[in-house]
């Protein structure tokens, strides 16, 4: 398969052999217009090329059997690009690598879409609903809890702990879910969400009583209980 970087610089899809046919060259400009219309951009094109490169390496015989016809690979790339355009490129690559690790057979576009839609599986984070319950049930101070993932805490922090405590679930959960999804997208883009820094507990003063103080306290207790 043609080098992906060369493909990207040309911004067109190549045939399995790496040679560009006359018909493909004629459609190069229309494909460029299609990319602009979809808003796919360089990163989305790179992701689709990387997907097909990794599928070819992982499923060599199955891959070439599936895309053996003239122009088949070219059309497949164009179609996958148009469908996968709604997902972040980094999420697409996470999904295809998970599929490669777990599937003995060449994954389909439907397999890839399904996994992209379930981003939590790829990120190893709880669902928004479970995260919301965890955030609401965590005792104060919130920073000192052992969170299943930092994103659960930061979504609550951005939503506002008072908001979560004062509003009904019907009102609070959509607000939390919005923040949670935004933070998950940042995780997908490679951002490292740090664990919250625990609050320092107030220092306790260890003051021992003197013998006189102990005797005075015992005298007061005896008087109180008529001993």
C-alpha positions as a Python dict, from the first residue, in 0.01 Angstrom:
ca = {
    (1, 'X'): (0, 0, 0),
    (2, 'X'): (127, 348, -79),
    (3, 'X'): (296, 536, 199),
    (4, 'X'): (29, 711, 406),
    (5, 'X'): (214, 1040, 430),
    (6, 'X'): (245, 1056, 52),
    (7, 'X'): (-123, 983, 27),
    (8, 'X'): (-204, 1263, 267),
    (9, 'X'): (5, 1518, 82),
    (10, 'X'): (-184, 1435, -234),
    (11, 'X'): (-518, 1426, -42),
    (12, 'X'): (-656, 1143, -250),
    (13, 'X'): (-714, 770, -200),
    (14, 'X'): (-475, 532, -371),
    (15, 'X'): (-532, 190, -519),
    (16, 'X'): (-392, -124, -345),
    (17, 'X'): (-88, -120, -569),
    (18, 'X'): (-12, 242, -489),
    (19, 'X'): (-62, 356, -851),
    (20, 'X'): (-323, 620, -930),
    (21, 'X'): (-538, 536, -1229),
    (22, 'X'): (-656, 795, -1480),
    (23, 'X'): (-1011, 769, -1351),
    (24, 'X'): (-888, 817, -996),
    (25, 'X'): (-686, 1119, -1099),
    (26, 'X'): (-995, 1271, -1260),
    (27, 'X'): (-1191, 1227, -938),
    (28, 'X'): (-915, 1373, -722),
    (29, 'X'): (-1059, 1725, -733),
    (30, 'X'): (-1413, 1610, -661),
    (31, 'X'): (-1286, 1408, -366),
    (32, 'X'): (-1111, 1717, -236),
    (33, 'X'): (-1435, 1908, -254),
    (34, 'X'): (-1608, 1626, -74),
    (35, 'X'): (-1352, 1649, 208),
    (36, 'X'): (-1416, 2020, 243),
    (37, 'X'): (-1790, 1961, 251),
    (38, 'X'): (-1753, 1696, 520),
    (39, 'X'): (-1504, 1903, 714),
    (40, 'X'): (-1288, 1592, 748),
    (41, 'X'): (-953, 1765, 718),
    (42, 'X'): (-605, 1626, 727),
    (43, 'X'): (-641, 1438, 1058),
    (44, 'X'): (-951, 1244, 950),
    (45, 'X'): (-784, 1142, 624),
    (46, 'X'): (-477, 1032, 816),
    (47, 'X'): (-692, 827, 1055),
    (48, 'X'): (-873, 644, 774),
    (49, 'X'): (-545, 568, 599),
    (50, 'X'): (-398, 442, 924),
    (51, 'X'): (-703, 223, 983),
    (52, 'X'): (-667, 52, 647),
    (53, 'X'): (-289, 18, 687),
    (54, 'X'): (-330, -154, 1023),
    (55, 'X'): (-610, -377, 899),
    (56, 'X'): (-392, -486, 608),
    (57, 'X'): (-104, -572, 839),
    (58, 'X'): (-324, -759, 1086),
    (59, 'X'): (-549, -943, 838),
    (60, 'X'): (-333, -966, 527),
    (61, 'X'): (-511, -1247, 341),
    (62, 'X'): (-862, -1148, 450),
    (63, 'X'): (-788, -784, 368),
    (64, 'X'): (-670, -850, 12),
    (65, 'X'): (-959, -1085, -49),
    (66, 'X'): (-1207, -819, 64),
    (67, 'X'): (-1046, -539, -137),
    (68, 'X'): (-920, -724, -442),
    (69, 'X'): (-1142, -561, -704),
    (70, 'X'): (-1032, -261, -911),
    (71, 'X'): (-1110, 56, -721),
    (72, 'X'): (-1260, -134, -427),
    (73, 'X'): (-1010, -3, -173),
    (74, 'X'): (-1044, 348, -313),
    (75, 'X'): (-1422, 346, -277),
    (76, 'X'): (-1402, 188, 68),
    (77, 'X'): (-1170, 459, 196),
    (78, 'X'): (-1395, 734, 63),
    (79, 'X'): (-1702, 576, 218),
    (80, 'X'): (-1537, 506, 556),
    (81, 'X'): (-1410, 863, 562),
    (82, 'X'): (-1760, 1004, 511),
    (83, 'X'): (-1911, 783, 784),
    (84, 'X'): (-1634, 810, 1042),
    (85, 'X'): (-1601, 1185, 1002),
    (86, 'X'): (-1821, 1247, 1309),
    (87, 'X'): (-1568, 1080, 1541),
    (88, 'X'): (-1234, 1224, 1658),
    (89, 'X'): (-944, 1067, 1466),
    (90, 'X'): (-772, 956, 1787),
    (91, 'X'): (-1089, 769, 1892),
    (92, 'X'): (-1104, 592, 1556),
    (93, 'X'): (-748, 468, 1599),
    (94, 'X'): (-816, 351, 1956),
    (95, 'X'): (-1118, 159, 1829),
    (96, 'X'): (-946, -15, 1539),
    (97, 'X'): (-657, -124, 1760),
    (98, 'X'): (-897, -273, 2013),
    (99, 'X'): (-1074, -459, 1731),
    (100, 'X'): (-743, -591, 1599),
    (101, 'X'): (-649, -720, 1944),
    (102, 'X'): (-979, -897, 1999),
    (103, 'X'): (-1103, -1014, 1657),
    (104, 'X'): (-973, -1302, 1448),
    (105, 'X'): (-1166, -1178, 1147),
    (106, 'X'): (-1142, -859, 945),
    (107, 'X'): (-1361, -602, 1125),
    (108, 'X'): (-1639, -427, 938),
    (109, 'X'): (-1723, -60, 932),
    (110, 'X'): (-2022, -139, 1156),
    (111, 'X'): (-1787, -297, 1413),
    (112, 'X'): (-1575, 16, 1415),
    (113, 'X'): (-1871, 253, 1444),
    (114, 'X'): (-2019, 54, 1733),
    (115, 'X'): (-1697, 74, 1927),
    (116, 'X'): (-1651, 444, 1856),
    (117, 'X'): (-2000, 510, 1990),
    (118, 'X'): (-1905, 332, 2311),
    (119, 'X'): (-1609, 555, 2391),
    (120, 'X'): (-1617, 462, 2758),
    (121, 'X'): (-1504, 109, 2674),
    (122, 'X'): (-1199, 248, 2497),
    (123, 'X'): (-1115, 497, 2770),
    (124, 'X'): (-1177, 258, 3062),
    (125, 'X'): (-1414, 503, 3229),
    (126, 'X'): (-1761, 436, 3373),
    (127, 'X'): (-2074, 535, 3188),
    (128, 'X'): (-2201, 889, 3249),
    (129, 'X'): (-2488, 751, 3457),
    (130, 'X'): (-2266, 544, 3685),
    (131, 'X'): (-2019, 833, 3713),
    (132, 'X'): (-2302, 1067, 3815),
    (133, 'X'): (-2415, 833, 4092),
    (134, 'X'): (-2057, 797, 4216),
    (135, 'X'): (-2013, 1175, 4220),
    (136, 'X'): (-2336, 1234, 4410),
    (137, 'X'): (-2275, 963, 4670),
    (138, 'X'): (-1913, 1055, 4745),
    (139, 'X'): (-1882, 1217, 5088),
    (140, 'X'): (-1718, 1553, 5149),
    (141, 'X'): (-1448, 1657, 5106),
    (142, 'X'): (-1487, 1530, 4751),
    (143, 'X'): (-1118, 1565, 4671),
    (144, 'X'): (-1026, 1309, 4934),
    (145, 'X'): (-1225, 1022, 4782),
    (146, 'X'): (-1083, 728, 4591),
    (147, 'X'): (-1241, 788, 4251),
    (148, 'X'): (-1285, 516, 3990),
    (149, 'X'): (-1139, 766, 3740),
    (150, 'X'): (-1037, 1134, 3773),
    (151, 'X'): (-1290, 1229, 3505),
    (152, 'X'): (-1572, 1142, 3748),
    (153, 'X'): (-1445, 1399, 3998),
    (154, 'X'): (-1365, 1673, 3746),
    (155, 'X'): (-1709, 1644, 3585),
    (156, 'X'): (-1861, 1703, 3930),
    (157, 'X'): (-1621, 1987, 3999),
    (158, 'X'): (-1708, 2159, 3670),
    (159, 'X'): (-2081, 2102, 3721),
    (160, 'X'): (-2067, 2231, 4078),
    (161, 'X'): (-2110, 2015, 4387),
    (162, 'X'): (-2380, 2245, 4523),
    (163, 'X'): (-2565, 2208, 4193),
    (164, 'X'): (-2554, 1830, 4218),
    (165, 'X'): (-2670, 1840, 4580),
    (166, 'X'): (-2951, 2093, 4538),
    (167, 'X'): (-3110, 1998, 4206),
    (168, 'X'): (-3320, 1694, 4130),
    (169, 'X'): (-3163, 1413, 3929),
    (170, 'X'): (-3372, 1509, 3626),
    (171, 'X'): (-3217, 1856, 3637),
    (172, 'X'): (-2866, 1774, 3756),
    (173, 'X'): (-2779, 1468, 3550),
    (174, 'X'): (-2796, 1640, 3206),
    (175, 'X'): (-2563, 1912, 3338),
    (176, 'X'): (-2321, 1653, 3474),
    (177, 'X'): (-2342, 1440, 3160),
    (178, 'X'): (-2255, 1740, 2943),
    (179, 'X'): (-1941, 1810, 3144),
    (180, 'X'): (-1854, 1439, 3154),
    (181, 'X'): (-1876, 1402, 2777),
    (182, 'X'): (-1665, 1713, 2723),
    (183, 'X'): (-1395, 1575, 2953),
    (184, 'X'): (-1409, 1235, 2783),
    (185, 'X'): (-1346, 1406, 2450),
    (186, 'X'): (-1040, 1568, 2604),
    (187, 'X'): (-924, 1224, 2716),
    (188, 'X'): (-974, 1095, 2364),
    (189, 'X'): (-753, 1375, 2235),
    (190, 'X'): (-478, 1252, 2467),
    (191, 'X'): (-513, 1490, 2761),
    (192, 'X'): (-406, 1347, 3095),
    (193, 'X'): (-659, 1436, 3363),
    (194, 'X'): (-471, 1438, 3692),
    (195, 'X'): (-616, 1300, 4013),
    (196, 'X'): (-751, 1573, 4242),
    (197, 'X'): (-511, 1685, 4513),
    (198, 'X'): (-653, 1577, 4852),
    (199, 'X'): (-720, 1851, 5103),
    (200, 'X'): (-490, 1851, 5403),
    (201, 'X'): (-669, 1735, 5715),
    (202, 'X'): (-665, 1982, 6007),
    (203, 'X'): (-387, 1915, 6252),
    (204, 'X'): (-501, 1766, 6582),
    (205, 'X'): (-343, 1891, 6900),
    (206, 'X'): (-250, 1612, 7137),
    (207, 'X'): (-284, 1775, 7478),
    (208, 'X'): (-240, 1551, 7778),
    (209, 'X'): (-411, 1651, 8103),
    (210, 'X'): (-206, 1720, 8413),
    (211, 'X'): (-273, 1515, 8729),
    (212, 'X'): (-452, 1815, 8881),
    (213, 'X'): (-676, 1849, 8573),
    (214, 'X'): (-755, 1476, 8583),
    (215, 'X'): (-853, 1499, 8952),
    (216, 'X'): (-1071, 1804, 8885),
    (217, 'X'): (-1245, 1627, 8596),
    (218, 'X'): (-1310, 1314, 8806),
    (219, 'X'): (-1449, 1531, 9089),
    (220, 'X'): (-1687, 1703, 8848),
    (221, 'X'): (-1807, 1368, 8710),
    (222, 'X'): (-1872, 1230, 9060),
    (223, 'X'): (-2069, 1539, 9155),
    (224, 'X'): (-2270, 1519, 8835),
    (225, 'X'): (-2371, 1157, 8887),
    (226, 'X'): (-2389, 1170, 9271),
    (227, 'X'): (-2109, 920, 9312),
}
